[in-house]
Structures are given as structure tokens and as C-alpha cells.
Amino acid sequence: MNFAINGIQYHVERWGSLEGTPLLLLHGFTGSGASWIKFKPYWQNYNVIAVDIIGHGKSDSPDDVSKYDIEAVAGDLHGILQRLGIGQTNLLGYSMGGRLALTFALKYPRMVQKLILESSTPGLKSKDEREARRLQDEKLACRIQEQGITEFVDYWENIPLFQSQKQLPHDLQLQIRTERLSNSELGLSNSLRGMGTGAQASWWERLHEITFPVLLITGELDIKFCQIAKEMQKTLKNGNWISVEKSGHAIHVENPELFGTIVNEFLSYEKEPKNNPY
């Protein structure tokens, strides 16, 4: 289904039980709501809402970069949930989608029951770090527009962050590549410009405001994001962190069965479990 929110057409897939607890899913950069389809058997008791984030999948890719501002997009998500009649939801975000999920959670804390962040970050702490990253993202955005989506995907799937995915079965690697190629040059370029890590504000100083349960999931091979999660957990009042063995940045891709189980266990606990490294 599609929703027109602030002049943008958002594509949304819904599955599971309409009577179940809502679960909003936010994919990563170059992905789409279809990234979560494999989890239908795991989360069938939830009222699942999988959104194609602006610039991705079947959602619009407008020219106006301001439409991609992460706080503006969080507002769009709020509009989608209102249209669906959902007042409160569980929220799961991966990487870029995790930064968007955290932004939403800080902007609309009463709408979040539990928050799950997979391989994500509150942003960069200093202005200098953000400016350096913004320039880096702008360079990459220009490369996408100048050289095309195929050349970019060739580059993107070979960066160190996704090295562990080289061990996946060939058909799964092809599936991931096809999803990435289905995006547009304009959508990905503007996503980097408007919603990149360098473009967003730092949320580090606001993590202490979050009182609802938060689960941080990282792969042990993804050392950078393990360090980020470790530091985040120290600030979160009700935060848990799980590091998954033999996994890299995209645990939901590399070990979907275990990822689905971890999410189910966290969402079903009335009291939060102690950290449980897998």
C-alpha cells in the first residue's frame, strides 16, 4: 500500500496479525522493506509495518534534499502510523534505519514500546567529524549520479563493512545485489546528502532520555559497531546489548534464524533479560 505524506508517496508492506502488537521495521541504506520478508515466519504474531524509506524501494525519490532530513522523515513515519491508527509500536532499525529509528524514538518517545537497533549509531559526536563525513558522503553521492547505480553497487558490496557477506551462498548474495540495484541514483544520492551520518545531529547527549527498553545487536566481526554499542549501553537507562558470533554488520542477513529468535525473545520478555552474547 502507498501513503501520501507531506507530498511524498511512501510504500508500506503489512503482514502478520492485525490484532498483534505493532512492529515497525526500518531497513538500511540501499535496502527496502522487502529486506524483512524472510522474517514472516518469525514475526507472524505481530502487526508488522515495513516501510520503504524515502529514496529507496518503491517510495518516492524527490529532488528536494530537505525531504530526506532524518527528523523530517521521522515525522513522515509518525504520519504513516497515524494513518494506520497506531498509537504505539515496537521499533526495529538496521544501520541507517537504526539511526532513523533512534531519531523517531527521541522525537516521539510516547509512541515507542521497545526499540531494537541493529548495527547502528547515535551519530558522530563532534562538528568536525560530522563535516568530514558530510564531505565524504557528498563525494559518494556525486559518484553515484555520475557513474550510475551498477558501478556504485559494484563498489558498495566490496567495502570492508560487508566483507563477511562474501561467505553467504551465491543465490543470497545475488538477491541482496538485486535489491540494491532496484534503487535509483537520485534516491541514494539524496539519502546520503539528507540522511547520512554527517548530515544528522548527534544523539549521544540525549540517550539518557530514553526510558523504554532498548536492545542493541551487533556482529562480533563488526568491531567498530561493537565499540559503539558498548559505549551506548553505558548511557542508556534500560539498554541491553547482544553481540552475535561469526557475524558482521548485517546480522539479519548473515544469521536470520538467530536474529529472528533474538528479536522475538526481547519483544516477548515482560522484564528485560540480562545481556546474553550468542
N, C-alpha and C positions, 0 to 999 in steps of 0.2 A: 504494500500500500504506500501511497505518497501523501505527504503533508506539505502544504504551502505555509512556511513560517518566515515572516519578515522578508517576503519576496523570494525565498529560496525553496525549491522543491527538494524535500528530503525523502529518500526511500527507506522504508522501515519494514523489516520482516518480523512477523509474530508467530510464535509457536509455543507448544506446551499447553498448560491448563489456564484458561482464562479465569478460573477460580483460584489459582495458585498465587503465591507471593510474587510480586513483580521482580524481575531481574533484568536490568538494563545493561547491554553489552556494547562496549566501545573498542573497535579494532585499532590496529596500529597503522603507521604510515605505509602507504601502498597497498593496504588491505581493503576489506569491505565487510559488511555484515555477514556475508557468506562465509567468512573465516570461521564462524562459530557453528556452522551446520552440523559438523561431526559430533557436536555435544548434545544433539537432540535426545539420544537415549539416556544421557546422564541427568539432564535438567528438565525432563518432561513434566515434572510436577510443578514447575514454576511457570509463571506468566512471563515468557521471555520476549524482550523487545530488543532486536538487533538493528542498530541504525547504521546506514552508510553515512559516515561523517562528511561534511561539506568538502567537495573536491575529490571525492572517492566514490567508487562503485556507480550506482545509478542515481546518486544525488547530484544536484547542480554543481557546476564549476564556474561561478561568476568571475567576471573580470575584476571586480572591486575587491582589492585585498583586505579592506576593512571588514568585509563579511566573514573573513577567516579568523579574525581576532578570537583568541581562545575564550575570553569572557563573553563575547557576543555569541559564540557557538554554544557555550553553556546555557545562555539564555534561550537559544533555539531549542535545546534539549528540554528545557523547562516547558516551553510551548508545546512540544510534542507530547510530553507526559500529561499536560493539562487537557489536550485534545483527546487523549485516551482515557481521561478520567482517573488518572493515577496520582494519588496524593503523596505516596511514599514508596520507595523502591530500594532493593539491593542494587549495588552498582559495581560492575567489573570492567576494568580498563587495562589494555595492554599497551605498553610503551607510549606512543603519542596519545592513544586513547586513555591511558592511565593518567597522563598529565591533564587531559580534558576532564576525566572523572574526578580528580582531586580538585580541580577548579570548580566544577559543579558542586562538589561536596562543601566547599568553603563558601560558595555563593548562596547555596540553598541547603543548609545543614539539616533543617527540619524534614526535608524530603528524602533523606538517606537513612536507611536502616543499618546496613553494613556496607563497607567499602573494601573491595579487593583490587589491589594494584599489582599487576604482573610486570616486572622489569621496567619500572617507571621511576620518575624523579620529580621532586617539587620545583625543579628548575635550577638555574645557575645563581649562585649567591651574590656575586659582585657585578657591578655595572660593566666593568672592563671585560669580564668573562662573557657576559651577555652580548656585548658589542662585537667581540671577536667571533662568537658563534653566529651572530646575525650576518656578519660579512661572509662567513663560510657558507651559511645556508643560501645567501643571495647568489654566491658563485655557483652553487649546485643548482639552484633554480634556473639560472641562465643557461647552464649546461643542458638541463632537461629540455628547455624550449628551443635551444639552438640545434641540438643533436638528436632529439627525438626520444620517444619512450623506450624503444628497443635498446638503444645504446645505453640509456640510463639503467634499465633493468639488468643488462649485462654487467654493468659496474656495480650496482647495488647488491646483487646476490653474491658478489665476491668480496665484500668488505669483511674485515675480521669479525665484526659483530655476529655475522651469520655463518661463520666457518663450520660450526658444529652441525649445521643443516646439510653439509656435504655428505654426511653419513646416512641421511634418510634414503628410503627407497626411491628409485628414479621416478616412478609414477607420481609420488608425493611431491618431489621437487618440481616436476612439470606442472602439477596442479597449482603450486604456490606461484610459479613463474607466470602461468596463465592469468591468475588473479591480478598480479602486479601489472601485467601488460594491458589489462582491461581498463586501467585508469587513463586519464588524459594528461598531456603535457601541462596544460593550463592549470588543471586541478592540483596536481602535485607541486608545481612551481609555486602557486599561490598559497598552498598549505605550508610550505617551508617559510614563505615570507610572512604569513599572518599568524601561524600557529607553531612555528619552530621553537626550539628550546631557547634560542636567543631572543625571540620576539616576545615571549611571555614574561610576566613578572615572576619573581622568586616567591615561592610559598613557604620557604623554610621557617621564617619567623612566625608563621601562622599555624603550623602543625599542632601546636599545643591547644588550639581552639577546638580541635576535633575530639568529641567525647564518645561517639558511637564506635563500635568495634571495627578495626581495620586489620586486614591481612595483607602482608607483603610477601610476594612469591618471586623468587629469583632462581636461576640455574647456577649451580656451583662453578661452571666453566665461565660464566659471565662475571668476572672478578669486579669490574667497575660497578655494576649494578648491585652486586652483593655488598660492596662497601657503602653504597648509597642507602640500601635498605637497613644496614646495621646502624647507620647514623640516624636515619628516620625513626627507627624504633625507639631510640633513646629519648626522643622528643614527644612521640605520640603517647597519650594517656592510656589508650586501650589498644595498643598495637601488638600484633603477632607477626613473626617472620619465619617463613619456611624456605630453606634452600634445598633444591632438588638435585640429587646426584646425577652426574653424567648428562646434564642438560645445559644448554646455552641460553641465549636471550629469549627465545620463543618456546617456553615450556609447553604451552598448549598445542604446539605443532610437533615438538620432538617427543613428548610423552603425554598424549591426550588422555589416555585412560587414567593415569595417576593424577593429572591436572583436574580432570572432572571429579575424581574422588575427593581431592583436597578441597575443592570449591564446595562440594556437597556437604562435607563434614563441617566446614566452617559456617556455612549458612544454617545448618540444622542444629548446631550447638546452642543451647539456651545460655550457658555460661561459656566463656571463651577458653579453649584448650591452651595448655602451655605450648611453647614453641616445640615443634615436632619435625626435626630435619628428616627428610625422606632420602 
